[in-house]
Amino acid sequence: MQLSGGQKQRTALAAAFVSEPQILVLDDPLSAVDARTERGILDAIDRQRKARSLILITHRVAAASHCDQIMVLEQGRIVERGTHDELRRSGGLYAAFAEEQRIERELQALEGEPVEPSGVTVLEGAGV
């Protein structure tokens, strides 16, 4: 049986969640999934972060917005750090990504395409 990229991704995430590690590292867990599946994964991530430290690496602002602390990396260096709201107000790289992704979602909605939430590189959790 051949699994799609999204099916492989969901299977790997389920295995990570079931193993209940103290620290969970997720590298772009939303890259190969549709908008409906993304919502389910974000809900699962919200539940997981209540029970453990979570490091989430993503380029989607919608995923980053769920995090307690966000670090934006550019060329391997931290260029911004704060909450979603703080970074949106700062006018920096994160704010530019957020605005760009908001416009993309609006265009998708106007064109009748499924609208997916957005992202950025994120570190989050207790002790991060």
C-alpha positions in Angstrom: 0.0 0.0 0.0 1.3 3.5 -1.0 0.7 6.4 1.5 0.4 10.0 0.3 2.7 12.6 1.8 -0.1 13.9 4.0 -0.9 10.3 5.2 2.7 9.7 6.1 2.8 13.0 8.0 -0.3 12.3 10.0 1.0 8.8 10.8 4.3 10.2 12.1 2.5 12.9 14.1 0.1 10.3 15.7 3.1 8.2 16.7 4.9 11.2 18.3 1.7 12.2 20.2 1.1 8.6 21.5 4.7 8.2 22.8 4.1 11.2 25.1 7.7 12.6 25.3 8.5 15.3 27.8 9.7 17.5 24.9 8.1 17.2 21.5 9.8 18.7 18.4 7.7 19.1 15.3 9.3 20.3 12.1 6.8 21.8 9.7 4.0 19.4 10.7 1.5 21.2 8.4 3.5 21.1 5.1 1.7 18.2 3.3 -1.9 18.5 4.6 -5.1 20.2 3.4 -6.9 22.9 5.4 -9.3 20.6 7.2 -6.5 18.3 8.3 -4.4 21.3 9.3 -7.2 22.5 11.7 -7.2 19.0 13.3 -3.4 19.0 13.7 -3.4 22.5 15.2 -6.1 21.3 17.7 -3.9 18.3 18.6 -0.9 20.5 19.0 -2.8 22.8 21.4 -3.7 19.7 23.5 -0.1 18.4 23.4 1.5 21.7 24.5 -0.6 21.7 27.7 1.1 18.4 28.8 4.7 18.9 27.6 7.2 21.4 26.2 6.8 21.8 22.4 9.1 23.1 19.9 7.3 23.9 16.7 9.2 24.8 13.5 6.8 26.2 10.9 6.5 28.9 8.2 2.8 29.3 8.8 1.7 32.3 11.0 -1.5 30.5 11.9 0.5 27.7 13.5 2.9 30.2 15.2 0.0 32.2 16.6 -0.8 29.2 18.9 2.6 29.4 20.6 3.5 31.1 23.9 6.8 32.4 22.5 7.9 32.8 18.9 11.5 33.2 17.6 11.9 34.3 14.0 15.0 33.1 12.3 16.7 34.7 9.3 19.9 33.1 7.9 20.2 31.1 11.1 20.0 34.0 13.5 17.2 35.0 15.8 16.0 38.4 14.5 12.7 38.7 16.5 11.2 37.2 19.6 7.9 37.7 21.3 4.2 36.6 21.3 2.1 36.6 18.1 0.5 39.9 19.0 3.8 41.6 20.0 5.4 40.5 16.7 2.4 41.6 14.6 2.7 45.0 16.1 6.5 45.3 15.8 6.3 45.8 12.0 9.3 43.4 11.4 9.7 40.2 9.4 7.0 38.3 11.3 4.5 41.1 10.7 5.4 41.1 7.0 4.8 37.3 6.8 1.5 37.6 8.7 0.3 40.3 6.3 1.4 38.4 3.2 -0.3 35.3 4.4 -3.5 37.2 5.3 -3.7 38.6 1.8 -3.0 35.1 0.3 -5.9 33.7 2.3 -8.2 36.5 1.2 -7.3 35.9 -2.5 -7.9 32.2 -2.1 -11.3 32.9 -0.6 -12.2 35.2 -3.4 -11.1 32.6 -6.0 -13.2 29.9 -4.2 -10.1 27.9 -3.2 -9.9 26.1 0.2 -8.4 28.6 2.6 -5.5 27.3 4.8 -4.2 29.1 7.8 -0.6 30.6 7.6 3.3 30.5 9.5 7.0 31.4 10.5 9.8 29.6 12.4 8.7 29.1 15.9 10.0 27.8 19.2 7.4 27.4 22.0 6.7 25.7 25.3 7.6 25.7 28.9 11.2 26.6 29.4 11.8 27.9 25.9 
